[in-house]
Amino acid sequence: MEKKSDERSEILRRLGPYLSLGTMFAAAILLGIGAGYWLDGRFGTSPWLTLTGLILGLALGVYNFIVVVVQNRPR
């Protein structure tokens, strides 16, 4: 029984870094869009800064995804 518990713990330890990837990806995109939208309202440049924020958020999300996957790959 203890062996099963140890195996489960090991699986969860290995999966841990990947469990938050979706949330981090979505947060990066939403933060970029939100900042761009706010800047558009402030400077009257709609929709250009919102689109720029979207692109930067996507880039940041992909970059973060790659960093997590590369750092936690099996060796």
Secondary structure, DSSP 8 states (H G I E B T S, - for coil): -HHHHHHHHHHHHHHHHHHTHHHHHHHHHHHHHHHHHHHHHHHT-TTHHHHHHHHHHHHHHHHHHHHHHHHT---
